Amino acid sequence: GDFLCSLCNVSAPYDYLGTAPPYAKSIVLLEKAYVMKDPFAQGKEGHLVLGATCCLCDRSVCLGQDCSLFYTKRFCLPCVLQNIQEFPAEIREEVAKKKPLEKPR
């Protein structure tokens, strides 16, 4: 299938959705993620994690810092901002440095 970030619209075909890609046997991911085989790995065990699903609102988001963050689970940035007081100070400071998401019109 195709992965599509619901925030920045980046898209790419994915080969696997889950925590243990069969072609990356040494890897166990901490979240259910959209993964593709690394096209540059040339037969070696390679993978690229494209994105995951926000644990609060279920939207698909890429791992770009303007779209999501991982803190015990994956959160999309809008959910982080809506629940910012629930996060520790380090995360709040990091999010405060980010530019606000532009709302598409």
C-alpha positions in Angstrom: 0.0 0.0 0.0 0.9 3.7 0.1 1.7 5.5 3.3 0.4 9.1 3.4 1.2 11.6 6.2 -2.1 13.3 7.1 -0.2 16.6 8.0 2.4 17.2 5.4 1.1 14.9 2.6 4.4 13.1 2.1 3.7 9.7 0.6 5.6 6.6 -0.2 4.9 2.9 -0.8 5.3 0.7 2.2 6.1 -3.0 2.4 5.1 -3.7 6.0 3.0 -2.4 8.8 3.9 -3.6 12.3 6.8 -3.9 14.8 9.1 -6.6 13.3 9.7 -6.3 9.6 10.5 -9.7 8.1 13.4 -8.3 6.0 15.0 -6.6 9.0 15.4 -9.5 11.4 17.6 -7.6 13.9 15.0 -4.9 14.4 12.0 -4.7 16.7 10.3 -1.3 16.6 8.7 0.3 19.7 5.6 1.1 17.7 3.5 -0.3 14.9 5.0 1.6 12.0 4.9 1.8 8.2 8.2 0.4 6.9 9.7 0.0 3.5 12.8 -1.9 2.3 15.7 0.4 1.9 16.1 0.9 -1.8 19.8 1.8 -1.3 20.7 -1.3 0.9 21.8 -3.4 -2.2 20.7 -6.8 -0.8 21.8 -6.1 2.8 19.3 -5.9 5.6 18.0 -2.3 5.3 14.7 -0.6 6.1 13.2 2.9 6.3 10.5 3.7 8.8 8.1 6.1 7.0 5.6 6.8 9.8 3.1 5.6 12.3 -0.3 6.3 13.7 -1.0 8.9 16.4 -2.0 7.0 19.6 -4.7 9.6 20.4 -6.5 10.5 17.1 -5.4 7.6 14.8 -4.2 9.8 12.0 -1.2 8.6 10.0 1.8 10.8 10.5 5.4 10.8 9.2 8.4 10.9 11.6 9.2 14.5 10.5 9.7 16.7 13.6 7.0 19.1 12.3 4.4 16.3 12.1 4.9 14.0 15.1 7.0 13.0 18.1 7.6 9.8 19.9 7.3 9.9 23.7 6.5 6.4 25.0 4.1 6.4 22.0 3.6 8.3 18.7 1.7 11.6 18.9 0.9 13.9 16.0 1.9 17.5 16.7 -1.7 18.8 16.9 -2.4 16.2 19.7 0.8 17.2 21.4 -0.2 20.9 21.3 -3.7 20.1 22.6 -2.3 18.1 25.5 1.0 20.0 26.0 0.6 20.2 29.8 0.6 16.3 30.0 4.2 16.2 28.7 7.3 16.7 30.7 9.1 20.1 30.7 11.8 18.9 28.2 9.2 18.0 25.6 7.2 21.2 26.2 10.4 23.2 25.7 11.3 21.3 22.5 7.8 21.8 21.1 7.9 25.5 21.9 10.9 25.9 19.6 9.1 24.4 16.6 7.3 26.6 14.2 3.5 26.4 14.4 1.9 24.2 11.8 0.4 26.1 8.9 -3.2 25.3 8.5 -4.1 24.4 4.9 -6.9 26.6 3.6 
